[in-house]
């Protein structure tokens, strides 16, 4: 049970730099009064702000800071849970969020959201929505239970029955299921991968065995054939080389023919010129007896001697000219033979080059085949290793299959637990167990307030309302005053359920303006009797504009505004 002891605030909304303090435990019944805007509802905002970091009314957090002082907004609350004293301190400008347990500061996480989660889940064990359903009944921003959505109604009931743990467990199981299914997918992939590796290894071993000695023998035959071909090329090159040497020697003999031929042709030209000169001289002296230049007679003996000399020289030159032509023909034949030998030598050298290329190709093929033989030989040597690999794949496949089976079995177990922890599982069974008690308590409080209807909630927390006069009522069909009585009956019931379950049970009960618009005089009297004599272990605070009921409460807290700041005065009454 949460025993709220004290709350105080300053520089909060209209409150100035002086502390406003409220002792929650001093009196059982308390009336909170004041004019509109005086600050009487500030305690609601201070309470939810310090506990849940959000005001009760629709106010932005930045607007909680007093507009005059503009800083040092601070709220503190003290409460006790299981004999442990807690102090929560929360402020704005500067930002403050402290949790103390038995006077010692609680270790703080890196951010306030984590600390808030610790406060709600580990200390208070209640969230804002459920807290307001059992502690606060307000007229401004409060959403009564019957106006909540179905999921939110269920959330409140689960908090009251302390079965939200099943939702948390279900969330954990859901995460486990996700992890297990992810592992199953990974194991399935691994299994298929191992199976593929096994298949490839088997094929590799079969291929290795199929290659065997026959493959080596075939490669050796190819090598021998290449060696023979290489030897043939080498022998051929030797024969060709000898022929090239012989042709080269013969070619050397023909060297210089072109130079000699050039000289002979030059000599031939000179002889031809000489013959032409002698021929002209012979013709001159044969045709002329008188000098054409000086017109003198040419001596006949001189003329005849010159003609005879010309004829002798012509015969001599003619004989030499023929010999020269024969020499030229001989050198031309030698030059043609030299050219022919050059072509033959070139062809033979090309044949040698082709043979060398063939020899190189053969040698490369021999090396490749020898390497292949070496590889096959090594593979044969390593056949045991390859079989060991295959066996390791088999072991891996077996282990993976076993793990996969284990994970699938775990998934089945988690699925079963998940089905139990779903909303329609264990939680629904527990809710069914408490529904008669809940409905009994609701109708008990309704009858105590002289509202004689039969109000029943089903498993989906939808209402069925019957009365002696009408059938098939619904919450929405009632007047505001009747709705308020139903809301009060539900509030009291939730507190009774919390007390029985010791879940979110607390001493604090705050009701805002329940008298001001919805409850008539008769309902008010019955309500006062309930909060004084029926509600057990509660410190009740009723916020109202009505001052005529002050003497019905043990204490009256009066809020007023003085110079723009809210102040509070507390006084005790007879409370009769």
KAVEN-V779220 format. One record per pair of residues at least 24 apart in sequence whose ideal C-beta (glycine too) atoms are under 7 Angstrom apart, sorted by the first residue. I is the first residue (numbers start at 0). J is the second residue. Records with the same first field share a line. If there is no record, write none. Layout:
BEGIN
I = J / J
END
This chain:
BEGIN
0 = 501 / 504 / 505
1 = 78 / 80 / 123 / 505
2 = 78 / 79 / 506
3 = 78 / 505 / 506 / 507
4 = 77 / 78 / 79
5 = 77
6 = 42 / 45 / 46 / 76
7 = 75
8 = 45 / 73 / 74
9 = 73
10 = 64 / 65 / 68 / 70 / 71 / 72 / 73
11 = 41 / 45 / 63 / 65 / 72 / 74
12 = 38 / 41 / 44 / 63 / 65
13 = 38 / 65 / 560 / 564 / 565
14 = 38 / 41 / 65 / 564 / 565
15 = 65 / 67 / 68 / 564
16 = 68 / 71
19 = 567
21 = 556
23 = 506 / 507 / 538
24 = 538
25 = 554
26 = 553 / 554
27 = 531 / 538 / 539 / 553
28 = 530 / 531 / 539 / 552 / 553 / 574
29 = 539 / 540 / 552 / 553 / 554 / 556
30 = 541 / 543 / 548 / 549 / 552 / 555
31 = 540 / 541 / 542 / 556
32 = 543 / 544 / 546 / 555 / 557
33 = 557 / 558 / 559
36 = 560
37 = 558 / 559 / 560 / 565
38 = 558 / 565
39 = 542 / 558
40 = 511 / 542
41 = 565
43 = 135 / 137 / 509 / 511
45 = 74
47 = 127
48 = 74 / 89
49 = 74 / 75 / 76 / 87 / 89
50 = 76 / 87 / 123
51 = 127
52 = 89 / 115
53 = 127
55 = 135 / 137 / 140
56 = 139 / 140
57 = 140
60 = 91
63 = 91
64 = 91 / 92
67 = 563
80 = 122
85 = 122
124 = 503
125 = 158 / 503
128 = 154 / 155
129 = 154 / 155 / 158 / 503
132 = 493
133 = 490 / 493 / 494 / 497 / 503 / 505
134 = 505 / 507 / 508 / 509
135 = 509
136 = 486 / 487 / 490 / 510 / 511 / 513
137 = 511
138 = 511 / 512
139 = 511
143 = 486
144 = 489
145 = 462 / 474 / 485
149 = 459 / 460
152 = 460
153 = 460
156 = 430 / 460
157 = 426
158 = 502 / 503
159 = 493 / 496 / 497 / 500 / 502 / 503
160 = 429 / 430 / 433 / 496 / 500 / 502
161 = 500 / 502
162 = 426 / 429
165 = 420 / 425 / 426
168 = 420
169 = 417 / 420 / 421
172 = 413 / 416 / 417 / 420
173 = 417
175 = 413
176 = 410 / 413 / 417
179 = 406 / 409 / 410 / 413
180 = 410
182 = 406
183 = 403 / 406 / 407 / 410
186 = 399 / 402 / 403 / 406
187 = 403
189 = 399
190 = 396 / 399 / 400 / 403
193 = 392 / 395 / 396 / 399
194 = 396
196 = 392
197 = 389 / 392 / 393 / 396
200 = 385 / 388 / 389 / 392
201 = 389
203 = 385
204 = 385 / 386 / 389
207 = 378 / 382 / 385
210 = 375
214 = 375
215 = 372 / 375
218 = 368 / 371 / 372
221 = 368
222 = 365 / 368 / 369
225 = 361 / 364 / 365
226 = 365
228 = 361
229 = 358 / 361 / 362
232 = 354 / 357 / 358
233 = 358
235 = 354
236 = 351 / 354
239 = 347 / 350 / 351
240 = 351
242 = 347
243 = 344 / 347 / 348
246 = 340 / 343 / 344
247 = 344
249 = 340
250 = 337 / 340 / 341 / 344
253 = 333 / 336 / 337 / 340
254 = 337
256 = 330 / 333 / 334 / 337
257 = 334
259 = 330
260 = 327 / 330 / 331 / 334
263 = 323 / 326 / 327 / 330
264 = 327
266 = 323
267 = 323 / 327
270 = 316 / 319 / 320 / 323
273 = 316
274 = 313 / 316 / 320
277 = 309 / 312 / 313 / 316
278 = 313
280 = 305 / 309
281 = 306 / 309 / 310 / 313
427 = 458
430 = 458
431 = 458
433 = 496
434 = 458
437 = 492 / 496
440 = 492 / 495
441 = 488 / 489 / 492
444 = 487 / 488 / 491 / 492 / 529
445 = 484 / 488
447 = 525 / 529 / 533
448 = 484 / 522 / 525 / 526
449 = 521 / 525
450 = 481 / 484
454 = 485
479 = 516 / 517
480 = 517 / 518 / 519 / 522
483 = 513 / 517 / 518
484 = 522
487 = 526
491 = 529 / 534
494 = 534
498 = 535
506 = 536 / 537 / 538
507 = 538
508 = 534 / 537 / 539
509 = 540
510 = 541 / 542
511 = 542
512 = 542 / 543
513 = 541
514 = 543 / 545 / 548
515 = 543 / 544 / 545
527 = 551
550 = 575
END
